[in-house]
């Protein structure tokens, strides 16, 4: 790692922005909250629990959530006039919860029969099983895909060559994840001999340890081990036992646990975590186990859908290095530009119902796509001028020709304007407050039932214009630090000071669990922000949702039916409406496409308040902390918070050197 300026952070006084969460607008009175005094929480009156760092203390945070729920229920009881009214309220809430759960299940259900795939020609090499045996590429000519009558792909082709690593890119909601599922379901024909695996669901939690869960993904290995063990005491099965041992050696049985352990370690699992039962992990960590299982099995075709969403920065950099050495075929959907640049050899661009193929990484594709788009738009302008001139000429022959080509929808060769999807995100500029906006002074914190975890002697400050990136290993306390800043946790020792009338805007990586699934986006925002200007409050809210890129047809749909990216836009709209002075952002790029991430980065550049960012997206961190004068890297490590002595790029380079050495060692255990 790089050097630290001090063993613990001292009060920093640059002018800077920091984002703190305010899912609802609220004023935090000037306070000097000493433990154990209860700090004001941004969740007061709102159904939004704080984010949590999964491995730090799931049980303790659940207890705190339960206590908050208990207090909320107590408030309801206090305002109830009679038992009858209370029972009516409870029945209403129960029905609403059941309806929301049903809507959520329906929204997340995979209805395979809803998808229609029409293939215009036979796929070479798939007519017979014998031909399949020698096929490692996937080629589909002239096929279309629709879901419930809505076209996702039209008369396009797909070519996946063995040994290449493809990045599948395009705007959210256009069919990228659907394409991966159709391949995994083999509704898009895949040669029978090609084994494939799509990582999209978390492993089921049970008593099996994380390490055993990974090793057991190789079903043949497990079966052969069981057969060999059963024949151990059978004197007449020597020949059969020898064959089993020979096959086990080919499968790398002796090194299986070691390889699985190294993969889990790369994804952030300590030795102690690897032997814990899978049921003890949260959904995010079980997703990591699913990813580890796929890397361990090494399918011929690996399909990954947003694999970095559940990872921290170090795990993302490790996965980049690991996949760069992947010798088989990979197709990955990702919003992370740096990840795609590091991993991919080719890019598949889903645009205008077609699949377009580009050689090279994402930056290479981006440059070529911009050039192609500009050329198309020039041809379109020229074409329109020719049509206009022909109509003005009065020449009957020219006008007849124009009639034949003026209908662009029926003339394939007519130039078309290339319109890119765009998103605009904006946070209103905050009013000036007395500095510092927020301070932690000699703060220490520990969970009641976790003697192994403690943050000590934390001294940090946030000013207008401050830019902070929080980094550090898994379980060190990064999310705990954010929760202390937000007031969701009370310090065990020390003092928290907030400027008078401070408003905090908080984005949590667990926002899917924080939204009210039964409400529409308009209902949700009007409940949190009822004071809207204009003739119609509903239209005012819809206008704000539209500015954040949420299409009008989703404004009145249940939130449960929205995609992850659409839900994220609802949350960012709420934050903007709260007019925060500080933004606290915990993995804000999860579920966002690249256009939205770029729009978020632009909005953060313009925001004059304070920003504190915890993210696995190194490109976003680099942009937020671009100006070194106002930027700080807070390193959470070894039970305290210190300033990293250097830029974020230097911190990242240190990590990459460590990871490269780890992957070199891992590769020596078993080759791909």
N, C-alpha and C positions, 0 to 999 in steps of 0.2 A: 504494500500500500504506500501511498504517499505520506509525507510527513504531516504531522498535526502541529498547528500553531501552539496549542496548549493541550494539557491533559483533559481539560474541560473547557466548555465554551465560556467566553467572557462576554459582557454586554457589548453588542455591536451597535454602532450608531450611524450606519449609512442610511440615506433616505431611500426607501424602497417599498415595493409592493408585496403584499402577501395575501393569498386568498384564504379566507376563512369561511366556514360554511354557514350559510343562512338560507335554509330551504324555505324559511318563512321570514318575513321582515320583522325585526325586533330590535329594541334598544337594550344594550347591556350597560347598566349604570356603572359609573366609575366605581371600581371595586378593588379591594385588596383582600383576596380570598385566601385566608390561611387555613391549612388543614386543622381540624377536620370540617371546617365550614363548607356547606354545600354550594358549589359554583352553579351559576345559571347555565342551563343546558339548552342547546339549540333545538332539542327535541321536545321541549315543554309545549304541550298543547298540540303536538304534531305526531303522526304515526310513523316517524322515521327514526329507527334505531341507528346508533353510530356504527361506522365500519370497525372491523376488528382484524387483528393480525392472527391468523388461524392458529399458529402453533404456540402463541404466547400463553394464552389462558382462556380456552374456549369455555370451560366450565365457569370460571370466575366472571367472565363477561356475560354469560347467560344469567348468572345470579343477579348481576347489576340490572340486566334487562328485565328480569322478573320483578325486581324491586320497583323499577320505574312503572311497570305495568300495574303492580299492586297499588302504587300511589295514584295512578290514573283511575283505577277502579274505585279507590277510596273517595276520590273527588266526585265520581259519579254518584256514589252512595250518599254523599253529603248533600247533594242537591236534589236527590229524589225525595218526593213528598210522601209517597206511599209505597208499600210493597207491591201493589198492583202495577203502578207505573214503572217500578224497577223491573218487574218481570216482563212487562211489555217491551221495555228497552232491551233487555237481555235477549228476548226472542227475536227482536228485529235485528240486533247485531249478529246473532247466530245465523239467521237466514241470509244476511248480507255476506257473511263469511263463507257460507256454503256456496252461494251463487258465485262469489269471486273465485273460490277454489275450482268449481266446475268450469268456469270460463277459462281459467288458467290451464286446466287439463286439456280442454278442447283446443286451446291455442297452441299448446306444445305437442299435441298428438301428431304422429307421423301417419298420414293417410296415404298409403302407397297407391291405392286405387284411384286417388284424385289426380295422379300424374299420367299423362299420355305421351308416349314416345313414338313417333312415326319415323321410320327409317326408309329412305328412298332407294337404297341399293344394298345388296348383300355385302357382308364384310369379308374380305379376302382372308382365307385361312380359318374361317369359323364354320364351314359347312360340315366338316367331319371332325371327330375326336382325334383322329390320327394327325390331321393338319394342326389342330390346336397344340399338340405336344411340342411343336417347334416354334410357336409364336410367342414372342415376348413384347411386341409392340401392340398398341391398340389403335385401330383405324376405323373410323365411322364416317362415311360420306353422306352428305345431304340428309341430315336428320333434323327433326323439329321436336320441341318439348312444350307442352302446355299443362296448366294446372287449373282445373275447373273452368275450362274455356278460355283462360288468360294465357296468351302466348309468352313464353320465356325465351325460347330459341326458335329461329325460323330458318329452315333450309341452310344449315351451317354444317361444318365438318370438324372432326376432332382427330388429332394425331398425337399420340403419346408414345414417345420412343424410349425404349429401355435404357436405363442408366442416366437419364436426364432428370434435373430437378426443376420443376415448373412452379412458377408463382401465378396463381389465378387471381386477377384483379378486376375491379369494376365497382360502380356505386353499390351501396347497400340496397338490398331488396330486389336485385335484378336477376338472381338465380345462381349465384356462385355456390352457396351451400347446397342448393338443390342439385346442381350438377354433380357434386361430390357424392351425395346420397344416391343418386340414380346409378352412378358407377358402382357404389358399394352394394346396392340392391341388385345389380346386374340387369336393371331395366334398360340401361344402355349396354349393349352386349360387350362382354369382356371375355377373351379366350379362357376356356375352362381351366387350363393349366396355370393361369396367373392367380396366385393367392393374393388377396388384397385385404386391407384393414383401414377402416375409417375411425379416427379418434374423435368422438363427439360427445360421449356420455361418460360420466364418472363411474368408477368401479363400485360395485355394490359393497356396502360396508358389512363386514362379518367378523368372526373371531380370527380369521386368517391374518397373519402379519403382513405388513407392506412388502417385505422381502419375498415371502412365500407367494403373495399374490402376483408378483412380477414373474417369478420362476414358473409358476403354474400356468402362465399364459402359453408356454410351449407344451401343448397337450401331448404331443408324441413323446417328449422327454419324460414327462410325469408318468405316462402309461408304461414306458419301457422300464423305468426305475421300479415301478410297482411289480411288474412281471419278474424282473431280476430278483427282487427281494423275496418273492413267493417261491422261487426255485432254489434259494440259497441252501436249503437242507435236503434237497432232492438229489441223491447220488446218481440217478439215471438221467439227469437233465444237463449233464456237463456240456454237451455239444450245443444245445439250445441256449444255455447260459452264456457260452462263449460268443455266440452270434449276437446276443443282446448287448454284451459288453462292447463288442466291436461297433455296433450301431450307436451306443451311448457315447463312445469315444468320438465318433464322427460328429455327433451333435454337441460336443464340448461339455459333456455332463460335469466333468471335474471342475471346470471353471465357471459353471453356470451361476452359482451363488455370488461369486466374486464379481462377475460382470454385472449381474443385477444390482448388486450393492453399489458399484461405481456409477451406474446410471441414476439410481435413486439419489446418491450423494450429489451428482451434478445438478439434479433438479431441486436440491435444497433439503434433502432428508439427512438428518444426523444419524449416527449409529443407533442411538436410543429410539429415534422415530421409526427406524426401519423394522424394529421388532415389535412395535405397537400394533394392536389389531386395527384393521382398516376401518372398523366401525367407530373408532375413536377420532377419526379425522373429519374435518369439515368437507363440504362439497368441492371447494377449490383444491384441497390437497388430494382428494380422491381422483380429481381430474389429472393431477400430476402422476398418480399411480397408473392411470389408464395410459397416459403418454409413455411412461416408463415401460409398461407391458409391450406396447407397440414397438418401441426401439429395441427391446430385448428379443422379440420374435423375429424382427427383420423381414417383414413380408416383401414379396416381389414388387408390389405397388402399395406405397404408404400414402394415405390421404389424411391431411391435417387441416382442420377448420379452426382458424384463429388460435394456434397453440400457445401463443405468448400471453393470452388474456389472463391466465391463472398463474403466471410466473412473475417473479421479481426480476430486477435488472440483472443480477448475477446469473440466475437460471436462464434468462434469455440469451445472454452472451455464451453460456455453456452450450445451450441447444444449437446456437448458430455454428459454433466450432464443431460440434458432433455431426450435424447434418451436412456440413461442408465435406465430410469424409464418407457420406452415404453413397454406396456403390450401386444400389438398386434404384428403382424409380420412385420419385416423390412428386406429389401435387399438393401444394399448400395454399390455402387462403389466408392472407394476413394483411392487416392495416399498417404494419410496421415497415416503413421504407428501408431502414437500415438493415433489418432482418432479411428482407427480400434481396437487397444488394449483396449481402454476405453469402446467402445460401443458394440463390437461384441461378441456373444456367440459361433458362428460357422463361418468357412471360407469355401467358395467355390472357388476352384482354377481352372481357365480355362487354360488348358495346353494340347498341342498336340491334339486339337480338342475334348477334353474330359472335363467333369466336375468332379473334385475330391473333396470330402467332408472331412473336418477336424473339430473335436470338439475343442473348445477353441478359444482364441483370436489370433491375427496375430503372435505374437512372438511364441506362442505354435505351430501354423502351420508351421512357418518358420523353427523351429528346427526339426520338424518331416519330413518336406519336404527335408531338407538337408540330413537327415539320409536316407530317402527313395532313393534319387538321388544317394548317394554314394553306396548304396547296389545294385541298378540297374547297375551302371557303373562297379562295381566289377564283377557282373554276366556277363556283356557284355565282359569284358576283358577275363574272363575264357572261355566263349563261343568261342571267336575268336582264343584263343590258342588251343582249342580242334579241331577247323576246320583246323588250320594250321598243327597240329600234324597229323590229319587224312590224309591230302593230302600228307604229307611227308612219311607216313608209307609204302605206296605201297600196302597196303592191299585193294583188290578190294571191299570187303564187306563194309569196313569203308568208302571208297571213295563214294560208292553208297549212303550210309547214309548221307554223307556230301552234296551230290548233292540235297538231299531231303530237307535239312534244311538251305542250304547256301543262298537261296533267302529269305532274312529277310522280304521282303514286302509281301510274300505269306504265311509265317508261323507265325501265331499269337503268338505262345508260344516262339518264338525265342527271346532271350534277346536283348534289344535295348539300344543304348547309349543315355543317357539323356543329351541333350545340352541345356543350359540355354541361354536366350537372354541377351546380355550384351551391355553396352554403355560406350564409353570413351569420356570425356570432358576435354579439356586442354586449359588453358590460358597461353600464352607465358610470361615468366618472364620479368618484365619491367626494363628499364634502370634506374639507380639511378638519382634522381633529388634533387635539394636543398630543404631541409625541411623548413617549412611544405609544403606538396603538395597543400593543400587547407585550407583556413581559412575564417570563418565568424566572423567579429569583431564588437561587439555591433550592430548587425543587427536587424532591425525591419521591419515588412512587414504587409501591410493591403491591401485588395481589395478595389477598388474605391467605389463600391456600397454595401459594407458589413461592416457597422460600428460596427457590433457585433463580427467581427473576427479580431484579431490582434496577431501577434507574436512579442514579444519585447525582447530586450537585449539578443540576441542569440550570444554566444561566443563558438565556437567549432573549432576544428582543426583536420586535417587528415594527418597522416604520413605514411611512408612505414611500412607495417606490422600492421597497426591499424585495429581492428575488432570492428565494431559498429552495434548494433541492435537498431532500432528505435521502441519504444513502446509508447502506450498511447491510450486514448479513441477515439472513432469516432469523426471526425470533429475537432479534436484538432489542426491539422496542420501537420501531419506526411508527407503526400505527398507534401505539400507546402514546407516543409523543404528540401525534396529531390530536388524539382525543383529549390530552391534557390542555393543549392550546385551545381546543374548541369548548372546553368546559364540560365535556362528557364524563371525565374522570376527575376526581379530587386528589390533589397531591397528598401524599402521606406526611411530607414535611415541606416547608418552604412557602412561597407566596406567589400568587398570580395576580397581576395588575392589568386592568383593562381601561382604556380611555373611555371617558364619558360618551354615551350614545354610540358606542362601537357596534357596528353590524357585521356579522360574519357570514360569508357564503361558503357552504360546505358541499363538496361533491364526494360521495362515497362509492367505492368500487362495488359495494353491495346494494346499489340503489334499486335493483330489481326487487329485492325483498322489502324495500322501504316504501315503494309506491303502493297506493291503494288500488288493487287490481280490478275491483268492481266499478270504480269511477272512470269516467272519460277524462281525457286531458283537460278539457275545459272545466268540468266539475271540480277536478283536483286543484287546479290553479285558482279558481274562484273561491274555494274554501280556504286556501292559504293566504290569498291576496284579494280580499273582497272589495277593497277600495280602488275601483277602476274608474278612470275618467271616460267621458264620452256618452253618447245617447244610449248605447247598448254595451253593458259590461261584457257580455258574452262575445260580441264582435271585437271588442278591444283585446280580449285574451286571445282570440283566434288570430288576430293580426300579429300579436307577439309570437305565437307558435309558428306562424308562417315565416316570420323573419329568421327563425332558427332552423328552417328547412323541413318542418313537419308538414306534410301535404294535407290539404283541407279535408280529404276524405277520411282521415284518421282522427280528426279533432273530436268527433262525437262517438268514436268507437271505444269499447272497454279497453283500459290500459293493458289488460291481460293479453289482448290480441295484437299488441304492438310488438315489433321486433326490438332487439336489444338497442340498436341504434336509435330507434324512434323513442324508446323510453328515455334514453340519455338526453335527447333534445327536450323532452318535457322537464327533466331535472334542471338542465342549463337555463331554460326559460324561467323556471321558478327562482333560481339563483339571481338571474338578472333583474327580475321584478322586485327582489328584496333590497336592491341597491347597496351591496356590501362595501365595506371599507377594506376588508381582507378576504382573500380567497384561500381556502384550504382544500387542496385537490388531491384525492387519494385514487390513483390509477384512473385518471379521467379519459384516457384514450380507449379503454375497454369498450367494445361494441361500436366504436366510431369508425367510419371509413376514412380514407386518406384526405378526401376533400374536407371533411368535417374537422379532422385533426389540424390541417393547415389553417382552417378558419378559426379554430380555437387558439392556435399559436398567434395568429394575427390579433385576435381579441385581447390576448394576454399582453402582447406588445404595447397595445394602446392603453391598457388599464393602468391608472396612476396610483392605485392602492397597493397593498402588500400582497405578495403571492408566496405560498408555501406549497411545494409540489413533491409528491411521492409518486414515482412513475417508473415503469420498465421501459418506456419509450425514450431511448437515448437521444433521438433527434429532437423531440419536444423539450427535453431537459436542456439540450445545447442551445435551443432558441430562447428559452426563458432566461437562462443564465448567460446570455451572450455578452452583456455588458459587465465586465469583471468588477467595476467600481461598486455597483449596487448588488452584486451577486455573492451568495455564500453557499458553500457545500457543508451541510451538517452531517457529520459522520456519527451514526448511532452504533456504538460498539463497546464491548466490555463494560456494560452497565452505566455508561454515561454518554454525553453528547459533546463532540468536539468539532472544531473547524478543520476541514481538510485543507492543508497548505498547498493549494494549487487549483487549477481549473477543473471543470468536470471532465474534459477530454483527457486530462492527465490521470484522473481517478479511473476512468474507463480503460485507459491503456494499462494501468497497473493490474486491473482485474483480468484483462485479456491475456496478459503474460502468465498469470497464475493458472487460468483456465486451460490455456494451450498445453501447459505442462501436465495438467490432470488428464486431459483427453489423450495426450500422447501415451501416458501410462495405461489408460483404459484400453486404448487400441491394441496395446501389446498383449493384453489378456486374451482377446479373441478378435480376429479380423472379421470385417464385414463380409 
